[in-house]
Amino acid sequence: MSSTLAKLAALCLLILLCSFVIAQDSSDAQTHFDRGKQNVQLNQYDLAVKEFQKAIRLRPKWAEAYFELGQAYSTIALSP
């Protein structure tokens, strides 16, 4: 019985740790995304691209980050 209890405790700890890591990644992704938006407002598109890429690395299915990354690339490509 104590073996089962120990396994259950270990599983609960693992779930808690995983949820903390996932929440941290999401928060970090938002931070990079916000920095990217700030860089766009400052016309620093190269820096914006790097921040959007970092956000996407942390949240690969974030459509808005891909859109903003594309916008930044587009602006760089159209710049003289």
Steps between C-alpha positions, in 0.01 A plus 500: 500500500782744582655432159177608333487810718859588411426461129190717533697770683771491234239528224335800672838671533576437134165647393559810713849550357380456142217750546748751643734457202214535250371814673850646507550438127169666422591802711844521339342474156269791580797705620689441174187574298450830685864594443457423132197731481697776677787457254256533210372828646861619520564393137758247622381217280810280528461493878125443464564195281729349763244555776213353296718198418570447870127523577421245229769264627325499838143486359522340154126519427462875566350635179520866602874471560546349152294782351708769674820322395380505139412868525848579634666296223281674243600842625869406490465366145324815378746739663740677265 
